[in-house]
Amino acid sequence: KNNSNVPVQIDVAYTKVNLSKIKDAQWSNTGTVKENQIAIGLKQEEIENEMPETLAHAKWLKANVAQDTNVMILDANQKGAMYVVGTLGQKVSENATFNVTPTFVVSRTSID
């Protein structure tokens, strides 16, 4: 929830990705994965208190590069939720671990 009297926007400025614990894994910046790729993104809640059922409209995190991607705008005192979503290629182990650390920037904005 935006607990202020001004509208804000939330952007991802950078995402640090470390796949070193997964043999032969690669990152996908687009959400479309090949057999050895991983993609992680953020998706704004569409129905209150319900997790997303599809990956449509997700904002995909780009690995280890500046990205300046807007993920949410909240009006003054507005509630909102964001879900972490992802997809794995067929050859990526579902039991493997990896690190994804996005840097968020919250700034004042105007809503038209």
Secondary structure as GFF3:
##gff-version 3
##sequence-region A 1 112
A	DSSP	beta_strand	8	18	.	.	.	ID=ss1
A	DSSP	beta_strand	26	27	.	.	.	ID=ss2
A	DSSP	beta_strand	37	44	.	.	.	ID=ss3
A	DSSP	beta_strand	59	60	.	.	.	ID=ss4
A	DSSP	beta_strand	66	74	.	.	.	ID=ss5
A	DSSP	beta_strand	82	88	.	.	.	ID=ss6
A	DSSP	beta_strand	99	108	.	.	.	ID=ss7
###
